[in-house]
């Protein structure tokens, strides 16, 4: 279907996409080096609700905000650090350890945190 290819090519050009490139622009694919860039593998990008691929949390480092509106600074065992809201981490054992560390009983007692997300 040569007419189909012409239509596709025209649509690409309308969007500013050039459908031809020179072979000198091709490069050999080099997979990610996880030692240099940890946590960047395809199977490490997922939604937090996916319990099958749950990552291990090393600890909770700090928080910003108060009570259930707080964001928590999570240190993963991979070394990555992310900020997550309470509703994403309320099931973690590390949260109770964090409460013990800052001497509160529950999220209802969580004072205003001064972490910088």
C-alpha positions in Angstrom: 0.0 0.0 0.0 2.1 2.8 -1.3 -0.7 5.4 -0.8 -0.9 4.4 2.9 2.8 5.1 3.3 2.4 8.5 1.6 -0.4 9.4 3.9 1.6 8.4 7.0 4.6 10.3 5.8 2.5 13.4 5.2 1.0 13.2 8.7 4.4 12.9 10.2 5.7 15.9 8.3 2.7 18.0 9.4 3.7 17.3 13.0 7.3 18.2 12.3 8.6 14.6 12.3 11.0 13.7 9.6 10.5 10.1 8.6 13.9 9.5 7.1 17.3 9.6 8.8 20.9 8.9 7.8 22.4 5.6 8.7 25.4 7.4 10.3 23.0 8.4 13.1 22.4 4.8 14.2 24.3 3.6 17.3 24.6 0.2 18.9 22.3 -0.2 21.9 24.2 -0.2 25.2 22.1 -1.5 28.1 21.9 0.6 31.3 24.7 0.0 33.7 22.9 -0.4 37.0 26.1 0.2 38.9 26.4 3.7 37.5 22.7 4.5 37.5 20.9 2.3 40.1 17.1 2.0 40.0 16.8 2.7 36.3 15.9 -0.8 35.0 12.6 -1.3 33.2 11.3 -3.7 35.8 11.9 -1.0 38.5 9.4 1.4 37.1 6.0 0.6 38.3 3.0 1.8 40.2 3.2 1.5 44.0 -0.1 -0.4 44.1 1.6 -3.4 42.3 2.4 -5.5 45.4 4.1 -8.2 43.2 7.0 -5.9 42.5 7.2 -4.1 45.8 10.6 -2.7 46.7 12.3 -2.9 50.1 12.3 0.3 52.2 15.4 0.9 54.2 14.0 3.6 56.4 11.9 6.8 56.5 14.3 9.7 56.9 12.0 12.7 57.5 8.6 14.2 56.7 7.1 17.5 55.5 3.6 18.6 56.6 1.5 17.1 59.3 -0.8 14.2 60.0 -2.3 12.5 56.9 -1.3 15.4 54.7 2.4 14.7 55.3 4.9 13.7 52.7 7.5 11.2 53.8 11.2 11.0 52.6 11.7 7.3 51.8 15.2 5.8 51.6 15.0 2.6 49.5 17.5 -0.2 49.9 18.6 0.5 46.3 19.9 3.9 47.7 17.2 6.0 45.9 15.3 8.6 47.9 11.8 9.6 47.0 9.0 11.6 48.7 5.6 9.8 49.0 2.3 10.8 50.6 1.0 9.0 53.7 -1.7 7.1 51.8 1.0 5.3 49.7 3.1 4.2 52.7 0.6 3.7 55.6 1.1 -0.1 55.4 4.9 -0.1 55.8 6.6 -1.4 58.9 9.2 1.4 58.4 6.4 3.9 59.2 5.9 2.5 62.7 9.7 2.6 63.2 9.7 6.3 62.2 6.9 7.0 64.7 9.0 5.3 67.4 12.0 7.4 66.4 10.2 10.7 66.6 8.2 9.6 69.7 4.6 9.6 68.3 2.0 6.9 68.5 0.2 7.4 65.1 -0.3 9.7 62.2 -2.9 11.6 64.1 0.0 12.7 66.5 2.4 13.6 63.7 3.7 17.2 64.2 4.5 19.6 61.4 7.7 18.3 59.6 10.3 20.5 58.1 11.8 18.2 55.4 12.3 19.7 52.0 10.6 17.6 49.3 
